[in-house]
């Protein structure tokens, strides 16, 4: 959920389904309300995943379609962090210090 500084609750903005098996964190689905695009929420969630994953490898299933252009934009924006590793659109996310710093600069959202 997102709250404004005033305390106003904007509701649930995103949902993720994932599995954590040994040292692998696999994101099966990541849904986000379109009204939250490009306010830094994508970056905030990526940083949160990096924090909670506690895994050596983080993957996301990505199926390109005409309805998820914002995902393609995100993948291009952080192309150093996202690497397509197979023909089934499995993408590995690399959280290097440099990538985390860049992602962090693009959000002003904070966990409270």
N, C-alpha and C positions, 0 to 999 in steps of 0.2 A: 504494500500500500504506500501511497505517497501522501504526505501531509505538507501543507503550506506552512510558512513560518507563523501564520496567524492561528494555526491549529486546525484549519479546515481540512477535512479528509477528502481527498480526491478519489479514493477507492483503489481497488486492485488494478494495477497497471500492467502486470506481466505475470506469466506463469511458465514454469519450466518442469518438464519431466526428464528424469535422468536416472542412471544406475551408476553405482560406485562398486567396482569389483577389483579387489586387491589394489593395484596401483593405477587403475584406469577409471576416469570419470567420463561417462558418455552421456551427452545431451541428446535425447531423442526428439524432443519438441520444445520450442521456445516461442511462445506467443506473447505479443505485446500490442496493446491498444495503439492505434495509429495516432491518436492525439498526443502521445508522449514521444513520438519520434523526434530526434534531433534536439532534445533538451539536455542531453547528457545521460539519459537513462540507460541506453545501450552500454555505455562505458561503465557506468556504476555497476550494472549487473555483471559485466565481464570481470571487473575487479572483485566483486563479491564471490563469483564462481572461483576465481583464482585463490581467494582466501579460504573458502570452505572446502574446496576439492581435496586438498591434502593428498594429491595424487601426482605421480610422475608424468602421466599422459592425460591430456584433456582433449576430447573429440566432440564434434558436433555433426549430426546428420543434416545435410543441406540439400534440398530439392529445389532447384531454380524453377520459378514460374513467373507469369506476368503479374502475380499478386504480391510478390515479395521483393520488389525492386530495392526497397530500403535495406534488405539483407545484403544484396549484391553490393550496394553502396558501402555498407559497413565493412564487408570483406575487402573491398578495394581500398578503403580508407586505411585499414590496418593490415595491408598485404604482407608485411613482415611478420605479423603474428599468426596469420591464418595460412595454412598450407594444405592444398588439396592433395590427399595421399592416395586416392584410388578412383577408379571410374564409377564407383557407387556413390560419389559425392560425400565421402567421409572426409571431414576437414579436421586437421590437428591444430590445436591452439597452442602457440608457444608464448609463454609469459616470461620474457627476458626482462631484466631490469630496465632496459631502454624502452621496450614495448609498454611495460607497466607505467613508466614515467609519462610517455606520450598519451596513453589512454587516460591517465589520471588528470592530465592538463585539460582534457576535453569534457570534464564534468565538474560541476560544482555541487552535485548532490552528495549528501553525507548520511551515514547510518546514524540513527538516533536511538 
